[in-house]
Amino acid sequence: MKVLITVKAYPAISSTYGETVCTAGINEEGKWIRIYPIPFRYMDYENQYKKYHWVELDLIRNTKDFRPETHRSQHLESITTVGEIPSDGDAWTERRKAILEKVRVYTNLDELIAEAKNKDVCTSLAVFKPTRIKDFIYRRVSDTWDTTKLQTFTSMQQQGNLFDGKDENDIEQFEVVDKLPYKFSFVFEDDSGRESTLMIEDWETGMLYWKCLKRHEGNEALACADVRKKYYDNFALTKDYYFFLGTTKANHYRAPNPFVIIGDFRPKFITQEQMQF
């Protein structure tokens, strides 16, 4: 299957799969595809795709996950990048065609949640356009991974279960990704005026925090302030901003709102001149 990658979430630790990255995208028919598990950082560098890359891979439904969009790769080594949609530095015209013109864009959160809870539909991935973004907030959380999951990961690593075909030196040198010590969230309203606060789990958000922390020589307050400035002042207030939303398997039917923000889509607004073309 050929999939346009639109989402790469921050790495997480799984008791079953070790360190994984939830990846999602849209296929050529305009259907959402979640690819899980993907041990992204274990993959050879040439196979490590980026957002807005077209990739080809052998996919089958992941029957361990009831969400219909979830698939798994039969052969990780066969994942190949076959093209990309570059940014045009402006309104992202080609990316808009490949995404916003292919899938439904939701504006009402209650409607989307109802579709998620409906077992005949079970929507778990979506593009969402907030009517108003009110704030970008953050709060301190634990900076260590769950002990049980980490112990399981270490055991799997020692047994070589995570590194089929990898050199022993690569196995020994691999270190689990640092856990983000902050939870970053958007506060927004939908088209009914409903206010919600949703966490963003995008890989880029986490990497931005670590970059800012390094620049500020370990000052967490300054690092978080920079992340907020980027996402709220530079993105939310100036861009034609959309969320990529996804549910978590554990909370899909249990939580009142099972969605989190797993990525964003942030082109500039289309100008009058561009509309004429």
C-alpha positions as CSV (number, residue, x, y, z in Angstrom):
1,M,0.0,0.0,0.0
2,K,1.1,3.5,-0.7
3,V,0.6,5.9,2.2
4,L,1.2,9.7,2.6
5,I,2.7,10.0,6.2
6,T,1.0,12.9,8.0
7,V,1.6,11.9,11.7
8,K,4.6,10.7,13.7
9,A,3.8,10.7,17.4
10,Y,6.4,11.0,20.1
11,P,7.9,7.6,20.9
12,A,6.3,5.6,23.7
13,I,7.1,2.5,25.7
14,S,4.9,-0.6,25.2
15,S,5.0,-3.7,27.3
16,T,4.3,-5.7,24.1
17,Y,6.4,-4.0,21.4
18,G,9.1,-2.1,23.3
19,E,9.7,1.5,22.0
20,T,7.3,2.3,19.3
21,V,6.1,5.3,17.3
22,C,2.4,5.6,16.2
23,T,2.4,6.6,12.6
24,A,-0.6,7.6,10.5
25,G,-1.3,8.8,7.1
26,I,-3.7,8.8,4.1
27,N,-3.6,6.3,1.3
28,E,-4.2,7.0,-2.4
29,E,-8.0,6.3,-2.0
30,G,-8.2,8.9,0.8
31,K,-8.6,6.5,3.7
32,W,-6.9,6.9,7.0
33,I,-4.2,4.3,7.9
34,R,-2.7,3.9,11.3
35,I,0.6,1.9,11.2
36,Y,1.3,0.3,14.5
37,P,3.6,-0.9,15.9
38,I,6.6,0.8,14.2
39,P,9.9,0.5,16.0
40,F,11.0,3.6,14.2
41,R,14.3,4.3,15.8
42,Y,15.4,0.7,15.3
43,M,15.0,1.0,11.6
44,D,17.9,1.6,9.2
45,Y,18.4,5.2,8.5
46,E,17.4,5.0,4.8
47,N,14.0,3.6,5.8
48,Q,13.2,6.3,8.3
49,Y,10.5,8.3,6.6
50,K,9.5,11.9,7.4
51,K,6.1,13.6,7.4
52,Y,4.6,14.2,4.0
53,H,6.7,11.4,2.5
54,W,4.9,8.8,0.4
55,V,5.9,5.3,1.5
56,E,5.2,1.9,0.2
57,L,4.9,-1.0,2.6
58,D,3.1,-4.4,3.0
59,L,0.2,-3.8,5.4
60,I,-2.4,-6.1,6.9
61,R,-5.0,-5.3,9.5
62,N,-3.7,-5.4,13.0
63,T,-6.3,-7.7,14.5
64,K,-5.1,-6.9,18.0
65,D,-6.7,-3.5,17.6
66,F,-10.4,-3.1,17.1
67,R,-10.0,0.3,15.5
68,P,-10.5,-0.2,11.7
69,E,-7.8,2.1,10.6
70,T,-5.0,0.2,12.4
71,H,-2.6,-1.9,10.3
72,R,0.8,-3.4,10.8
73,S,3.7,-3.9,8.5
74,Q,4.5,-7.5,7.6
75,H,8.1,-6.7,6.6
76,L,9.6,-3.6,8.2
77,E,12.7,-3.9,6.1
78,S,10.5,-3.4,3.0
79,I,9.3,0.1,3.9
80,T,10.5,2.4,1.1
81,T,10.1,6.1,0.5
82,V,8.8,6.6,-3.0
83,G,8.2,10.4,-3.1
84,E,7.2,13.4,-1.0
85,I,5.0,16.5,-1.1
86,P,7.4,19.4,-0.3
87,S,6.2,22.5,1.4
88,D,5.7,25.4,-1.1
89,G,6.5,27.8,1.7
90,D,3.1,29.3,1.6
91,A,-0.4,27.8,1.4
92,W,0.7,24.2,0.9
93,T,-1.4,23.8,-2.2
94,E,-0.4,20.2,-3.1
95,R,-0.6,19.1,0.6
96,R,-4.0,20.5,0.8
97,K,-5.1,18.6,-2.3
98,A,-3.7,15.3,-0.9
99,I,-5.2,15.8,2.6
100,L,-8.0,18.3,3.0
101,E,-9.6,17.4,-0.4
102,K,-9.4,13.6,0.3
103,V,-10.7,13.3,3.8
104,R,-13.5,14.8,5.8
105,V,-12.6,17.9,7.9
106,Y,-14.6,17.9,11.2
107,T,-15.6,21.1,13.0
108,N,-17.9,19.7,15.7
109,L,-16.2,17.6,18.5
110,D,-19.5,16.0,19.7
111,E,-20.2,14.7,16.3
112,L,-16.7,13.2,16.0
113,I,-16.9,11.6,19.4
114,A,-20.3,10.1,18.6
115,E,-18.7,8.5,15.5
116,A,-15.9,7.1,17.6
117,K,-18.3,5.6,20.1
118,N,-20.5,4.1,17.3
119,K,-19.1,0.6,16.9
120,D,-20.4,0.4,13.4
121,V,-18.2,3.4,12.4
122,C,-15.5,3.5,15.2
123,T,-13.8,6.6,13.8
124,S,-10.4,6.9,15.4
125,L,-8.4,9.2,13.1
126,A,-9.6,12.6,11.8
127,V,-8.7,16.1,10.6
128,F,-10.3,18.7,12.9
129,K,-10.6,22.4,12.3
130,P,-11.0,24.4,15.6
131,T,-13.2,27.4,15.3
132,R,-11.1,29.3,17.9
133,I,-7.8,28.4,19.6
134,K,-7.8,30.1,23.0
135,D,-4.5,29.0,24.5
136,F,-1.5,26.6,24.5
137,I,-0.7,25.4,28.0
138,Y,1.7,23.0,29.7
139,R,2.2,21.3,33.0
140,R,4.9,19.2,34.6
141,V,4.5,15.4,34.7
142,S,6.8,12.5,35.6
143,D,10.0,12.5,33.6
144,T,10.5,8.7,34.0
145,W,8.9,5.8,32.1
146,D,6.6,3.3,33.8
147,T,9.0,1.0,35.7
148,T,7.2,-2.2,34.6
149,K,7.2,-1.2,30.9
150,L,10.8,-0.2,31.1
151,Q,11.8,-3.5,32.7
152,T,10.0,-5.4,30.0
153,F,11.7,-3.3,27.3
154,T,15.1,-4.0,28.8
155,S,14.3,-7.7,28.9
156,M,13.2,-7.7,25.3
157,Q,16.3,-5.8,24.3
158,Q,18.6,-8.3,26.1
159,Q,16.9,-11.2,24.3
160,G,17.3,-9.5,21.0
161,N,13.5,-9.6,20.2
162,L,13.4,-6.0,19.1
163,F,16.4,-6.1,16.7
164,D,15.9,-8.8,14.2
165,G,19.0,-8.8,12.0
166,K,20.8,-6.1,13.9
167,D,24.4,-6.2,15.0
168,E,25.0,-6.9,18.7
169,N,26.8,-3.6,19.1
170,D,23.7,-1.8,17.9
171,I,21.6,-3.6,20.5
172,E,23.9,-2.7,23.3
173,Q,24.2,0.9,22.3
174,F,20.5,1.6,21.8
175,E,19.0,3.7,24.6
176,V,15.3,4.3,25.1
177,V,14.1,7.8,24.2
178,D,13.9,10.3,27.1
179,K,10.3,10.8,28.4
180,L,8.9,14.3,28.0
181,P,8.6,15.9,31.5
182,Y,5.8,18.2,30.3
183,K,2.3,17.7,28.9
184,F,1.6,20.3,26.2
185,S,-2.1,21.0,25.3
186,F,-4.2,23.3,23.2
187,V,-7.4,25.0,24.6
188,F,-9.9,25.5,21.8
189,E,-13.5,25.9,20.8
190,D,-15.4,24.0,18.1
191,D,-18.2,25.4,15.9
192,S,-20.8,24.9,18.7
193,G,-18.7,26.9,21.2
194,R,-17.7,23.8,23.2
195,E,-14.4,24.4,24.9
196,S,-11.9,21.5,25.1
197,T,-8.3,20.9,26.2
198,L,-6.4,18.3,24.3
199,M,-2.8,17.1,24.7
200,I,-0.5,17.2,21.6
201,E,1.7,14.2,21.2
202,D,3.5,15.1,18.0
203,W,7.1,14.1,17.7
204,E,8.0,17.6,16.6
205,T,6.6,19.1,19.8
206,G,8.8,16.9,21.9
207,M,11.9,17.5,19.8
208,L,11.3,21.3,20.0
209,Y,11.2,21.1,23.8
210,W,14.5,19.3,24.0
211,K,16.1,21.7,21.5
212,C,14.8,24.7,23.5
213,L,16.0,23.1,26.8
214,K,19.5,22.7,25.4
215,R,19.5,26.3,24.1
216,H,18.5,27.6,27.5
217,E,21.0,25.4,29.3
218,G,18.5,23.3,31.2
219,N,16.0,26.1,32.1
220,E,12.7,24.3,31.8
221,A,10.5,27.4,32.2
222,L,12.3,29.2,29.3
223,A,12.1,26.1,27.2
224,C,8.3,25.7,27.8
225,A,7.8,29.4,27.1
226,D,9.5,29.0,23.7
227,V,7.4,25.9,22.8
228,R,4.3,27.9,23.6
229,K,5.4,30.9,21.6
230,K,6.0,28.6,18.6
231,Y,2.7,26.7,18.8
232,Y,0.5,29.5,19.9
233,D,1.9,32.8,18.6
234,N,3.6,31.5,15.5
235,F,1.3,28.7,14.5
236,A,-2.2,29.0,16.0
237,L,-2.6,32.7,15.7
238,T,-1.1,33.2,12.2
239,K,-1.7,29.9,10.3
240,D,-4.7,28.2,8.7
241,Y,-4.5,25.7,11.6
242,Y,-5.8,22.1,11.7
243,F,-5.4,19.3,14.2
244,F,-4.8,15.6,13.3
245,L,-6.8,13.8,16.0
246,G,-6.5,10.2,17.1
247,T,-7.9,8.0,19.8
248,T,-6.0,5.8,22.2
249,K,-6.9,2.2,22.2
250,A,-7.3,2.0,25.9
251,N,-9.6,5.0,26.2
252,H,-11.5,4.8,22.9
253,Y,-14.8,3.5,24.4
254,R,-14.0,4.4,28.0
255,A,-13.2,8.1,28.1
256,P,-15.8,10.8,27.5
257,N,-13.5,12.3,24.9
258,P,-11.0,9.6,23.7
259,F,-9.1,11.9,21.2
260,V,-5.7,13.5,21.6
261,I,-3.9,15.7,19.1
262,I,-1.3,13.5,17.3
263,G,-0.2,16.1,14.8
264,D,-1.0,19.4,13.1
265,F,-1.4,20.8,9.6
266,R,-0.3,24.5,9.4
267,P,-0.3,26.1,6.0
268,K,-0.6,29.8,5.5
269,F,-4.0,31.2,4.6
270,I,-4.9,31.2,0.9
271,T,-4.8,34.7,-0.5
272,Q,-7.1,36.2,-3.0
273,E,-4.4,36.0,-5.7
274,Q,-3.9,32.3,-5.1
275,M,-7.6,31.6,-5.3
276,Q,-7.7,33.1,-8.8
277,F,-5.3,30.4,-10.0
